[in-house]
Amino acid sequence: MNRLRTTWDKHWYAWAFVAPVVIVLAVMVFFPLVQGIWQSFTNLTEANQAAQICEKTLGGAQTCVDNPNRARFVGLDNYVDLFSGRVGEFWHQLLITLIWTGACVFFHYTLGLGLAILLHREMRWRSLYRVLLILPWAVPAFVSAFAWKFIYDRDAGILNAAIRALGGQSIDFFDSTPKALVAVIVVNVWLGVPFMMVALLGGLQSIPGELYEAAQMDGASPWQQFVNVTLPGLRPVSNSVILLGTIWTFNMFPIIYLVSRGGPAGGTEILVTGAYRAAFEGIRNYGFSAAYGVVILSILVIYSLVYRRVLRHQGEVW
């Protein structure tokens, strides 16, 4: 207690600056999180969320009675329904989510690193290229999704118009799961590469030039310089952006929902779109959707902990 009082007396101004942020996080993040976890153990739906049922009589008076079917605690029933497949398509959605996340993060990083290396060199119009390559990141995701939806359109899309102009036949990009999945991955890669490029470009600029000079004096080839100087120098930045990119892509809702609509026949549904459909389509099952959310959160927390532990075993301080 005395230690806490001493800390307050010495650093009260720091607590004063932090307090508004803590309050905002408590109201907008922690309270909804706790509420969502609790709801995942209930059978809360659109039909049983009201505490009372009210009716108006012919005279205009309103009478209310307690709702006998009000939502109640059901324990792990929602999780059993989710994992057993009785409701929803959890395992298929998890597989698609892993493929989607792995492919997107791989191309985000590799293409972003390639562009960062190109822009790190002295070239004419380098500043203009940087601005143009950052533009996809500046455009809101839902705007990009609608634009790409039009590009992929079978009849009026720009891509199919180009194919027909070359003598080919129009392609329906969403008539099979593999084609639809590739289509949405291309959209998300287009959106995510600029972030990786900017972050890795900053990392490249922080690597001392003396290291490259020493490597050249030792007779190292450009590939050897890349492997032994560039990649180790980028490791701290790479660790962070890969983790962030994985979390963002895992939860990337608008691209799937707006471009492929999860089709065909649910073939490109991921976990977050499954949670959305459970909560806002058909009989709105809020408790089941909350179970989806808790499982998604758990997967990402476990991934983050394992990722951090692996980095520590590799000697990375993070």
Backbone torsions as a table, in degrees:
resi	resn	phi	psi	omega
1	MET	NA	-43.5	178.6
2	ASN	-64.1	-37.0	179.4
3	ARG	-64.8	-41.0	178.5
4	LEU	-64.5	-40.4	178.8
5	ARG	-65.4	-40.2	178.5
6	THR	-64.1	-41.9	177.9
7	THR	-62.6	-40.9	178.6
8	TRP	-63.8	-43.4	-179.3
9	ASP	-63.9	-35.9	-177.0
10	LYS	-83.2	-33.0	-172.1
11	HIS	-127.2	34.6	-177.6
12	TRP	-60.9	-33.3	-178.4
13	TYR	-66.4	-35.4	177.8
14	ALA	-65.3	-43.2	176.8
15	TRP	-61.6	-38.3	-179.6
16	ALA	-64.6	-37.3	178.8
17	PHE	-73.3	-34.1	-177.0
18	VAL	-78.4	-29.1	-173.7
19	ALA	-54.2	-47.2	180.0
20	PRO	-59.2	-38.7	179.3
21	VAL	-65.5	-43.6	180.0
22	VAL	-62.8	-40.9	179.5
23	ILE	-64.4	-45.2	179.6
24	VAL	-62.2	-43.8	178.5
25	LEU	-63.4	-40.4	-179.9
26	ALA	-62.4	-41.3	-176.8
27	VAL	-76.5	-41.7	-171.0
28	MET	-97.1	-16.6	-177.0
29	VAL	-121.2	-59.3	-171.6
30	PHE	-68.8	-42.7	178.9
31	PHE	-63.1	-49.7	176.0
32	PRO	-60.5	-33.8	179.6
33	LEU	-64.6	-47.7	179.3
34	VAL	-64.1	-41.6	178.8
35	GLN	-62.3	-41.5	178.9
36	GLY	-64.3	-40.8	177.9
37	ILE	-62.4	-42.1	178.5
38	TRP	-64.5	-43.6	-178.6
39	GLN	-63.7	-26.8	179.8
40	SER	-66.7	-15.7	177.6
41	PHE	-101.0	13.5	178.7
42	THR	-121.7	169.6	176.4
43	ASN	-102.2	36.4	-176.4
44	LEU	-62.9	125.1	175.3
45	THR	-135.1	178.3	177.9
46	GLU	-62.9	-29.8	-174.7
47	ALA	-81.8	-28.5	-173.8
48	ASN	-114.9	16.8	-177.5
49	GLN	-78.5	-23.2	-178.0
50	ALA	-76.4	136.8	178.0
51	ALA	-75.0	-29.0	-179.1
52	GLN	-133.5	155.3	174.0
53	ILE	-110.9	122.1	-175.4
54	CYS	-114.6	140.7	177.5
55	GLU	-135.1	149.5	176.4
56	LYS	-101.0	135.6	176.9
57	THR	-84.9	173.9	179.4
58	LEU	-61.4	-29.9	179.7
59	GLY	-79.6	-2.0	179.0
60	GLY	95.9	-7.5	179.5
61	ALA	-75.3	150.3	-178.0
62	GLN	-112.1	127.4	177.4
63	THR	-115.9	139.8	-177.9
64	CYS	-127.0	139.5	175.0
65	VAL	-130.4	155.2	178.6
66	ASP	-63.8	139.4	179.6
67	ASN	-74.6	112.0	-178.0
68	PRO	-68.6	-20.9	-178.9
69	ASN	-103.6	26.3	-177.8
70	ARG	-60.9	149.2	-178.5
71	ALA	-54.1	142.4	-178.0
72	ARG	-138.1	168.2	178.6
73	PHE	-72.0	127.5	-179.0
74	VAL	-123.1	9.2	177.7
75	GLY	68.7	-130.2	-174.5
76	LEU	-93.8	14.9	-176.2
77	ASP	-57.8	-42.1	-179.5
78	ASN	-63.4	-39.4	179.8
79	TYR	-69.9	-36.4	176.5
80	VAL	-64.4	-44.0	177.7
81	ASP	-62.0	-37.9	-177.5
82	LEU	-68.6	-51.5	-174.9
83	PHE	-76.3	-26.7	-180.0
84	SER	-81.7	-16.6	-178.8
85	GLY	85.1	5.6	177.7
86	ARG	-62.2	-33.0	176.6
87	VAL	-129.1	131.0	178.1
88	GLY	79.1	-177.0	-178.8
89	GLU	-129.9	60.4	-171.4
90	PHE	-58.6	-49.9	-172.6
91	TRP	-68.5	-37.0	175.0
92	HIS	-65.6	-43.4	179.8
93	GLN	-65.3	-36.4	177.3
94	LEU	-64.6	-42.9	178.5
95	LEU	-61.5	-47.0	179.5
96	ILE	-63.7	-38.3	178.9
97	THR	-62.4	-42.6	-179.9
98	LEU	-66.8	-42.9	177.6
99	ILE	-62.9	-47.4	179.8
100	TRP	-58.2	-48.6	-177.4
101	THR	-67.5	-47.4	-178.5
102	GLY	-61.5	-45.8	-179.1
103	ALA	-65.4	-44.8	-177.4
104	CYS	-64.5	-46.9	-178.3
105	VAL	-65.5	-37.8	178.1
106	PHE	-59.6	-50.5	-178.0
107	PHE	-72.4	-33.5	174.2
108	HIS	-55.3	-49.5	-174.0
109	TYR	-71.8	-48.5	-175.4
110	THR	-66.3	-45.9	179.1
111	LEU	-68.6	-39.6	177.9
112	GLY	-62.6	-39.7	178.1
113	LEU	-66.8	-42.5	178.4
114	GLY	-61.1	-45.1	178.8
115	LEU	-66.6	-37.6	178.9
116	ALA	-63.3	-41.0	178.7
117	ILE	-65.2	-40.1	178.7
118	LEU	-63.9	-44.9	-177.2
119	LEU	-75.7	-15.9	178.0
120	HIS	-75.7	-18.5	179.6
121	ARG	-84.5	156.9	176.7
122	GLU	-72.0	124.6	177.5
123	MET	-154.0	160.5	178.4
124	ARG	-73.8	141.9	179.3
125	TRP	64.0	27.8	-177.5
126	ARG	-62.1	-41.0	-179.7
127	SER	-63.4	-38.4	178.7
128	LEU	-65.5	-41.8	178.6
129	TYR	-62.0	-39.5	179.8
130	ARG	-62.2	-44.7	-179.9
131	VAL	-62.8	-45.5	-178.4
132	LEU	-64.0	-38.0	-178.3
133	LEU	-75.0	-20.9	178.8
134	ILE	-83.7	-18.7	-175.4
135	LEU	-53.1	-44.3	179.6
136	PRO	-57.4	-32.7	179.5
137	TRP	-71.2	-30.7	-177.4
138	ALA	-78.1	-22.0	-178.5
139	VAL	-80.3	132.8	176.9
140	PRO	-55.9	145.0	-174.3
141	ALA	-60.7	-39.2	-177.5
142	PHE	-68.9	-31.4	176.3
143	VAL	-66.9	-44.9	177.4
144	SER	-62.3	-37.6	180.0
145	ALA	-63.0	-44.7	178.6
146	PHE	-65.0	-38.2	179.6
147	ALA	-64.1	-45.0	180.0
148	TRP	-70.1	-31.8	175.2
149	LYS	-59.9	-40.0	177.5
150	PHE	-69.4	-39.1	179.2
151	ILE	-60.8	-38.4	-177.5
152	TYR	-83.0	-7.5	-174.5
153	ASP	-55.6	136.7	-175.6
154	ARG	-66.9	-37.3	-174.6
155	ASP	-97.7	-44.7	-174.0
156	ALA	-110.2	3.2	-175.8
157	GLY	-71.8	147.1	-179.9
158	ILE	-63.6	-38.9	-177.4
159	LEU	-65.0	-45.7	178.5
160	ASN	-69.7	-30.5	175.7
161	ALA	-63.1	-39.9	178.0
162	ALA	-66.8	-38.7	179.2
163	ILE	-64.8	-42.7	178.6
164	ARG	-66.6	-35.3	179.0
165	ALA	-65.3	-26.9	178.9
166	LEU	-89.8	4.8	176.9
167	GLY	95.5	5.3	-179.9
168	GLY	-92.2	-176.7	178.1
169	GLN	-107.3	150.2	-179.1
170	SER	-59.7	144.8	-179.5
171	ILE	-111.9	131.7	171.3
172	ASP	-89.7	105.7	-174.0
173	PHE	-74.9	-7.0	-175.2
174	PHE	-124.7	27.1	178.6
175	ASP	-95.0	-4.2	175.4
176	SER	-147.1	153.5	-176.8
177	THR	-62.0	-45.1	179.6
178	PRO	-59.0	-44.9	-179.4
179	LYS	-66.4	-41.7	-179.7
180	ALA	-65.7	-38.6	-180.0
181	LEU	-67.2	-41.9	176.5
182	VAL	-62.4	-39.7	-179.0
183	ALA	-61.9	-46.1	-178.6
184	VAL	-72.6	-31.3	176.2
185	ILE	-64.2	-41.2	177.7
186	VAL	-59.2	-43.2	179.7
187	VAL	-62.0	-47.1	-177.2
188	ASN	-69.0	-33.5	176.0
189	VAL	-64.4	-43.0	178.1
190	TRP	-58.9	-36.1	-179.5
191	LEU	-77.5	-36.0	-170.1
192	GLY	-91.6	-20.6	-178.0
193	VAL	-59.7	-41.8	-178.8
194	PRO	-56.9	-39.7	178.3
195	PHE	-61.3	-48.2	178.9
196	MET	-61.0	-41.2	-178.7
197	MET	-61.4	-46.8	-178.5
198	VAL	-64.9	-45.0	-178.8
199	ALA	-64.2	-44.9	-178.8
200	LEU	-71.5	-30.8	175.9
201	LEU	-64.3	-40.5	174.9
202	GLY	-62.8	-38.5	177.2
203	GLY	-65.0	-39.8	178.3
204	LEU	-62.7	-39.0	-178.7
205	GLN	-70.2	-17.9	179.5
206	SER	-89.4	-8.1	178.7
207	ILE	-79.5	123.9	-179.0
208	PRO	-59.8	135.3	178.5
209	GLY	-65.3	-22.8	-179.7
210	GLU	-63.3	-28.9	179.4
211	LEU	-65.4	-41.0	178.3
212	TYR	-68.2	-38.7	178.9
213	GLU	-63.1	-41.8	178.7
214	ALA	-65.2	-39.7	179.3
215	ALA	-64.8	-39.4	178.6
216	GLN	-65.8	-38.9	178.7
217	MET	-65.3	-30.0	178.4
218	ASP	-82.9	0.7	177.4
219	GLY	84.3	20.1	-179.1
220	ALA	-72.2	137.7	176.2
221	SER	-75.5	165.6	177.1
222	PRO	-55.6	-39.2	178.7
223	TRP	-65.7	-41.6	178.0
224	GLN	-65.1	-36.5	175.6
225	GLN	-64.3	-40.1	179.8
226	PHE	-63.6	-45.1	-175.9
227	VAL	-73.4	-39.2	-171.5
228	ASN	-99.0	-13.2	179.8
229	VAL	-120.2	-53.9	-174.1
230	THR	-66.9	-53.5	-177.1
231	LEU	-62.4	-46.0	175.7
232	PRO	-62.0	-36.1	179.2
233	GLY	-68.2	-28.7	179.6
234	LEU	-88.9	-3.6	-172.7
235	ARG	-57.3	-45.8	179.4
236	PRO	-60.1	-42.9	178.6
237	VAL	-67.8	-43.1	-178.4
238	SER	-60.7	-42.5	-179.9
239	ASN	-58.2	-42.8	-177.7
240	SER	-71.1	-46.9	-174.8
241	VAL	-70.7	-31.1	176.9
242	ILE	-67.4	-42.0	177.4
243	LEU	-63.4	-48.9	179.6
244	LEU	-62.4	-43.2	-180.0
245	GLY	-62.3	-37.8	178.5
246	THR	-64.6	-45.6	-179.3
247	ILE	-64.6	-45.5	-179.1
248	TRP	-63.7	-43.7	-177.5
249	THR	-69.2	-39.4	178.6
250	PHE	-56.2	-34.8	-177.8
251	ASN	-104.4	16.3	-176.1
252	MET	-74.6	93.1	-176.0
253	PHE	-80.9	-47.0	-169.0
254	PRO	-63.5	-33.7	-176.9
255	ILE	-65.7	-48.8	179.6
256	ILE	-64.2	-47.9	-172.6
257	TYR	-68.9	-37.9	-174.6
258	LEU	-91.4	-27.2	-177.0
259	VAL	-90.6	-55.3	-177.3
260	SER	-101.8	-11.3	-176.5
261	ARG	58.1	23.2	-179.1
262	GLY	78.5	-1.4	-176.1
263	GLY	-85.9	176.8	-0.5
264	PRO	-80.7	137.9	177.4
265	ALA	52.8	41.5	178.5
266	GLY	77.5	10.4	-175.6
267	GLY	-65.9	-26.9	-179.3
268	THR	-112.5	19.0	175.8
269	GLU	-67.9	137.5	172.2
270	ILE	-114.3	177.9	-172.3
271	LEU	-61.7	-40.8	-176.9
272	VAL	-69.5	-33.7	176.1
273	THR	-71.8	-32.5	174.3
274	GLY	-63.5	-41.5	177.4
275	ALA	-64.0	-40.6	178.8
276	TYR	-62.8	-46.1	-177.4
277	ARG	-65.7	-35.4	178.1
278	ALA	-64.7	-33.8	-175.0
279	ALA	-88.9	-27.4	-169.5
280	PHE	-128.5	5.6	177.9
281	GLU	-128.1	146.1	-179.3
282	GLY	66.0	-142.0	173.5
283	ILE	-77.6	109.9	-171.4
284	ARG	-69.0	104.9	-176.9
285	ASN	-97.8	88.8	-175.0
286	TYR	-67.9	-37.7	179.5
287	GLY	-64.4	-42.5	178.6
288	PHE	-66.8	-40.0	177.3
289	SER	-64.1	-38.1	177.4
290	ALA	-63.7	-36.3	176.2
291	ALA	-62.7	-40.8	173.4
292	TYR	-54.1	-49.5	-177.1
293	GLY	-61.9	-40.9	179.6
294	VAL	-65.7	-39.5	179.1
295	VAL	-66.1	-42.8	177.7
296	ILE	-60.6	-46.1	178.5
297	LEU	-60.0	-43.6	-178.7
298	SER	-62.7	-42.6	179.5
299	ILE	-60.4	-45.0	-177.8
300	LEU	-69.8	-36.5	177.6
301	VAL	-65.9	-44.7	178.8
302	ILE	-62.6	-43.7	178.1
303	TYR	-59.1	-45.2	-178.5
304	SER	-63.1	-41.4	-179.9
305	LEU	-66.7	-43.5	178.7
306	VAL	-64.6	-42.9	179.5
307	TYR	-59.5	-44.2	-179.8
308	ARG	-66.2	-39.1	-179.6
309	ARG	-67.4	-40.2	178.2
310	VAL	-61.3	-42.5	179.0
311	LEU	-63.8	-38.2	178.3
312	ARG	-65.2	-39.4	177.3
313	HIS	-64.9	-28.1	177.8
314	GLN	-83.5	1.0	178.9
315	GLY	87.4	11.1	179.4
316	GLU	-86.2	131.7	175.6
317	VAL	-93.3	111.3	-175.6
318	TRP	-152.3	NA	NA
